[in-house]
Amino acid sequence: MSVDENVLLLRRWFKEVWNEGRVQTIYDLLDENFIGIGQDQPGVVIHGPADFVALFNRLRGAFPDMKFTIEDAFGVDDKVTARWSAVMTHTGDQLGIPPTNKAVRITGITIGRFAKGKVVEAWDNWDQLALMQQLSISASATA
């Protein structure tokens, strides 16, 4: 697939998975041998769509109204990068933290490597400290 097609797939990912909550899109767009680094807690590697669905369920359970905005997206060869921001309200306890009902805004960068119309690897770097600060949670509380 072309770089432009891969950029569109990454945009589709954010729109359908995170903004619309479509679990099927996870299975549609992630390769069965997908490897994800940085989406979850530090040091946790995601293996395959089912692992990603578990993370998705935890995050959407804690923040059911999350909305992502792609600020920039571009690619080269088989990789696409997106700089994004997200707004959400913490109303669920699926992260092991009682709901705070606080609205938060986070930012991050995602890099995805594509093959045959699927994401085979992805690396995320997002501001987990800002999330904890906005929820008024100390770093030691989640360690």
N, C-alpha and C positions, 0 to 999 in steps of 0.2 A: 504494500500500500504506500501511497505517497505521504510525504510529511504533512501536507494539508489535510489529508484524510485522517491521519493519526491525531492531529490537533482537534479535529471535529470529534473523534472518539473520546478524547479526554474531556472535552466540553460536555459531551453527552453523559459521561460518567458523573460529573459533578451535578448536572441538571437532574438526571434520572435517579441516581443513587441517593445523593445527599439532599437535594431540594424536594424531590418527589417521593422518596422512600421506597423506590422500586428494587426489591431484593433480586428479582429475576435479572436485572441488568448486571448485577455482580457476576452471575453465572454466564451471562451473554458476553461480557467483555474481559473477564479474567481467564487466562489460560489455566488449564487444570493443574499445571505445575508452577503456578504463580508464586513468586517470592516477594514479600513486602517487608520493608525495613523503615522504621520511624513512624508508622501509623499509630502504633500502640505505645505502651510504656517503653522506656529505653531498654535495649537489649532483647526485646521480644521480636521474633521473626514470624511473619505470617506465611503459612504454607497453604496455597490453594484457596479456591473460592469459599469453601466451608469455614475455614479459619476467619476469612474476612467477614463473612456473614455474622459470626459470633461477635466480632468487634463492632460491626455495624449495629447489631441489636443492642449492645451495651450503650453505645454513644447515642443512638436515637432514643433509647429508653430514658436516658438522662436528660437529653435535649431534643424533645420531639419536634420542635418548631425550627430546627436549624435551617439556615438559608446561606448558601455559598455564592459568592460573586467572583468570577474570574477577572482579575485585574489585568493580567497579561498572559498570553499563551503563544508559544513559538516552538519550533522544533528543528532538528537537524538529523539527517540519516534516520535511524530507527528510534530516536528519543524525542520526547516532547516535555517541555517544562511549563508549568502553570504557577503563577503567583496569584494567591487567592486571599480573600477575607471571608469571614463567616460571622453571622450574628445568631444568637440562640438564647433560650431561657432555660435555666436549670430547674426542671420540675420533677425529675425522677431520681431514684436512688440506685440505679443500675451500676454506678461506678463505686459503690460502697460508701458514698457520701450522702447524708440526708439532703433532700431538696432544699435549696436556698431561695428559690423563686427569683434569682437575680438574672438580669439580662447581661450577656457578655458578648464581647467582640474579640475574635482572634484572627491572626494572620498566619500564612504559611506558604511553603513552596513544595510542589510535587513534581517529581521527574518520573516519567514512565518510559519503559522500553517496550516497543511493540514488535510483534511478529504475526503475520497472517491475520491482522485485524483484532488481535487480542493483546492485552497487557501481560507481559511475561515477567517483568520485574518493575518494582516501583520503590522510590525512596521519597520519604516525606520529612520535612523539617518544619515543625509548627510550634508556636509559642505556648508551650504547656505552662510555663511559669506565669505568663499573663492570665491564663485561664484560672489558675489557682489563686492568684492575687485578686482577681475580680470576684471570685467566689468567697474570698476571705478565708482561704484554707492555707495553713502553713505547709511548707515542704515536708516537714517531719510527720505530718498527719497522714500522708499518703505513702510513706516509705515502708 
